[in-house]
């Protein structure tokens, strides 16, 4: 009612002039986290208003979500590759504890992938036009709805008590596989 969505989406869309890469990524991450929570908790007209933002201006906000997903996937792949190289070069002395390694992965793209996948899945479940749009846009970035589905399944498996994630995974899986038929 007080243009709160406008502010959140402006952080998602803007490229800060003069902002360091980390500052930019932090703002993008906060915006995605807020949007993910909004899509989870809003209902009725408020949810419809939030979802509509993603189809405005020829789906520019949806396209931004895909760009951020591609960036996060690339960041995580780079981290994983560097971790494996360091592990081999320094032998076993380098190994982080499993918990420490997972925390590093979260900071290096995994959390972003998870949140962005939740946003994409929620929008696709809400409206089939998003399935078509995201399917096409992900393909342009060498990703797919199946990649999003895999990420969502990992999230649901990591938090089996989270009914929202398991329900979203089931609904999104049905939509993805229904479109294959």
LUMMARGU-115061 format. One record per residue (C-alpha): residue in three letters; x, y, z. Coordinates in nm, 3 decimals. Each point is the difference from the previous one (the first is absolute). Layout:
<rs>
{"ALA",{X,Y,Z}};
...
</rs>
This chain:
<rs>
{"UNK",{0.000,0.000,0.000}};
{"UNK",{0.297,0.232,0.054}};
{"UNK",{0.199,-0.113,-0.305}};
{"UNK",{0.196,-0.258,0.198}};
{"UNK",{0.005,-0.233,-0.300}};
{"UNK",{0.140,0.277,-0.215}};
{"UNK",{0.293,0.047,0.235}};
{"UNK",{0.077,-0.372,0.021}};
{"UNK",{-0.022,-0.046,-0.375}};
{"UNK",{0.214,0.307,-0.064}};
{"UNK",{0.277,-0.165,0.204}};
{"UNK",{-0.044,-0.313,-0.209}};
{"UNK",{0.020,0.190,-0.328}};
{"UNK",{0.253,0.273,0.061}};
{"UNK",{0.366,-0.011,-0.065}};
{"UNK",{0.157,0.226,0.257}};
{"UNK",{0.237,0.252,-0.146}};
{"UNK",{0.329,-0.010,0.182}};
{"UNK",{-0.109,-0.283,0.231}};
{"UNK",{0.253,-0.273,0.058}};
{"UNK",{-0.096,-0.344,-0.129}};
{"UNK",{-0.061,-0.128,0.351}};
{"UNK",{-0.234,0.290,0.085}};
{"UNK",{-0.194,-0.061,-0.321}};
{"UNK",{-0.025,-0.374,0.070}};
{"UNK",{-0.113,0.064,0.356}};
{"UNK",{-0.283,0.228,-0.114}};
{"UNK",{-0.105,-0.249,-0.267}};
{"UNK",{0.008,-0.281,0.255}};
{"UNK",{-0.209,0.195,0.250}};
{"UNK",{-0.252,0.092,-0.271}};
{"UNK",{-0.031,-0.365,-0.114}};
{"UNK",{-0.041,-0.117,0.359}};
{"UNK",{-0.277,0.253,0.063}};
{"UNK",{-0.175,-0.088,-0.327}};
{"UNK",{0.024,-0.372,0.078}};
{"UNK",{-0.160,0.060,0.340}};
{"UNK",{-0.270,0.222,-0.150}};
{"UNK",{-0.092,-0.268,-0.252}};
{"UNK",{-0.017,-0.249,0.286}};
{"UNK",{-0.212,0.204,0.239}};
{"UNK",{-0.222,0.227,-0.211}};
{"UNK",{-0.348,-0.108,-0.099}};
{"UNK",{-0.283,0.130,-0.215}};
{"UNK",{0.034,0.343,-0.159}};
{"UNK",{0.335,0.068,0.165}};
{"UNK",{0.148,-0.318,-0.150}};
{"UNK",{-0.152,0.080,-0.339}};
{"UNK",{0.155,0.349,0.014}};
{"UNK",{0.343,-0.141,0.086}};
{"UNK",{-0.018,-0.264,-0.274}};
{"UNK",{-0.114,0.260,-0.254}};
{"UNK",{0.326,0.190,0.056}};
{"UNK",{0.186,-0.290,-0.164}};
{"UNK",{-0.191,0.031,-0.328}};
{"UNK",{0.022,0.380,-0.028}};
{"UNK",{0.208,0.153,-0.278}};
{"UNK",{0.029,-0.320,-0.198}};
{"UNK",{0.101,-0.210,0.302}};
{"UNK",{0.309,0.209,0.077}};
{"UNK",{-0.003,-0.097,0.369}};
{"UNK",{-0.035,-0.367,-0.090}};
{"UNK",{0.294,0.039,-0.237}};
{"UNK",{0.201,0.160,0.281}};
{"UNK",{-0.074,-0.303,0.220}};
{"UNK",{0.144,-0.225,-0.274}};
{"UNK",{0.309,0.222,-0.032}};
{"UNK",{0.056,-0.022,0.375}};
{"UNK",{-0.049,-0.377,-0.010}};
{"UNK",{0.258,-0.035,-0.276}};
{"UNK",{0.241,0.217,0.198}};
{"UNK",{-0.051,-0.211,0.316}};
{"UNK",{0.042,-0.329,-0.189}};
{"UNK",{0.324,0.130,-0.152}};
{"UNK",{0.123,0.124,0.338}};
{"UNK",{-0.068,-0.335,0.166}};
{"UNK",{0.165,-0.194,-0.285}};
{"UNK",{0.309,0.219,0.029}};
{"UNK",{0.013,-0.048,0.377}};
{"UNK",{-0.044,-0.379,-0.027}};
{"UNK",{0.273,-0.022,-0.266}};
{"UNK",{0.242,0.211,0.205}};
{"UNK",{-0.076,-0.202,0.312}};
{"UNK",{0.077,-0.327,-0.180}};
{"UNK",{0.325,0.139,-0.145}};
{"UNK",{0.113,0.125,0.340}};
{"UNK",{-0.092,-0.330,0.159}};
{"UNK",{0.212,-0.192,-0.253}};
{"UNK",{0.295,0.239,0.010}};
{"UNK",{0.026,0.018,0.375}};
{"UNK",{-0.112,-0.359,0.039}};
{"UNK",{-0.207,-0.087,0.301}};
{"UNK",{0.138,0.285,0.215}};
{"UNK",{-0.229,0.248,-0.177}};
{"UNK",{-0.329,-0.173,0.061}};
{"UNK",{-0.262,0.207,0.172}};
{"UNK",{-0.241,-0.170,0.232}};
{"UNK",{-0.322,-0.101,-0.176}};
{"UNK",{-0.187,0.270,0.190}};
{"UNK",{0.255,0.268,-0.085}};
{"UNK",{0.000,-0.104,-0.367}};
{"UNK",{-0.380,0.020,-0.015}};
{"UNK",{0.006,0.347,0.158}};
{"UNK",{0.253,0.111,-0.262}};
{"UNK",{-0.223,-0.140,-0.275}};
{"UNK",{-0.298,0.191,0.142}};
{"UNK",{0.199,0.323,-0.022}};
{"UNK",{0.122,-0.083,-0.350}};
{"UNK",{-0.327,-0.033,-0.186}};
{"UNK",{-0.188,-0.297,0.147}};
{"UNK",{-0.234,0.210,0.217}};
{"UNK",{-0.073,0.234,-0.291}};
{"UNK",{-0.073,-0.297,-0.230}};
{"UNK",{-0.239,-0.139,0.257}};
{"UNK",{-0.188,0.328,0.054}};
{"UNK",{-0.017,0.080,-0.372}};
{"UNK",{-0.127,-0.352,-0.072}};
{"UNK",{-0.273,0.046,0.260}};
{"UNK",{-0.104,0.328,-0.165}};
{"UNK",{-0.008,-0.156,-0.348}};
{"UNK",{-0.190,-0.307,0.119}};
{"UNK",{-0.256,0.208,0.191}};
{"UNK",{-0.068,0.220,-0.303}};
{"UNK",{-0.025,-0.300,-0.234}};
{"UNK",{-0.244,-0.174,0.232}};
{"UNK",{-0.207,0.318,0.025}};
{"UNK",{-0.030,0.065,-0.374}};
{"UNK",{0.088,-0.221,-0.298}};
{"UNK",{0.120,0.303,-0.201}};
{"UNK",{0.301,0.005,0.230}};
{"UNK",{0.073,-0.364,-0.086}};
{"UNK",{0.027,0.094,-0.365}};
{"UNK",{0.200,0.315,0.063}};
{"UNK",{0.244,-0.154,0.247}};
{"UNK",{0.040,-0.310,-0.214}};
{"UNK",{0.110,0.215,-0.293}};
{"UNK",{0.216,0.240,0.202}};
{"UNK",{0.178,-0.274,0.193}};
{"UNK",{0.085,-0.174,-0.327}};
{"UNK",{0.164,0.320,-0.128}};
{"UNK",{0.225,-0.013,0.309}};
{"UNK",{0.072,-0.375,-0.040}};
{"UNK",{-0.224,-0.082,0.295}};
{"UNK",{-0.338,-0.172,0.015}};
{"UNK",{-0.313,-0.042,0.207}};
{"UNK",{0.144,-0.341,0.093}};
{"UNK",{0.299,0.179,0.157}};
{"UNK",{-0.240,0.212,0.206}};
{"UNK",{-0.193,-0.314,0.094}};
{"UNK",{0.322,-0.173,0.113}};
{"UNK",{0.093,0.297,0.216}};
{"UNK",{-0.347,0.009,0.151}};
{"UNK",{0.016,-0.374,0.073}};
{"UNK",{0.335,0.044,0.177}};
{"UNK",{-0.151,0.279,0.210}};
{"UNK",{-0.305,-0.212,0.086}};
{"UNK",{0.221,-0.299,0.084}};
{"UNK",{0.222,0.214,0.225}};
{"UNK",{-0.304,0.123,0.191}};
{"UNK",{-0.249,-0.289,0.005}};
{"UNK",{-0.203,0.175,0.272}};
{"UNK",{-0.055,0.303,-0.227}};
{"UNK",{-0.347,-0.066,-0.141}};
{"UNK",{0.012,0.306,-0.225}};
{"UNK",{0.311,-0.127,-0.180}};
{"UNK",{-0.125,-0.356,-0.035}};
{"UNK",{-0.340,0.117,-0.128}};
{"UNK",{0.160,0.248,-0.241}};
{"UNK",{0.235,-0.271,-0.127}};
{"UNK",{-0.290,-0.241,-0.058}};
{"UNK",{-0.209,0.262,-0.183}};
{"UNK",{0.290,0.127,-0.209}};
{"UNK",{0.109,-0.354,-0.086}};
{"UNK",{-0.351,-0.078,-0.122}};
{"UNK",{-0.003,0.316,-0.214}};
{"UNK",{0.345,-0.066,-0.149}};
{"UNK",{-0.085,-0.361,-0.086}};
{"UNK",{-0.348,0.092,-0.123}};
{"UNK",{0.154,0.241,-0.252}};
{"UNK",{0.226,-0.280,-0.129}};
{"UNK",{-0.302,-0.204,-0.107}};
</rs>
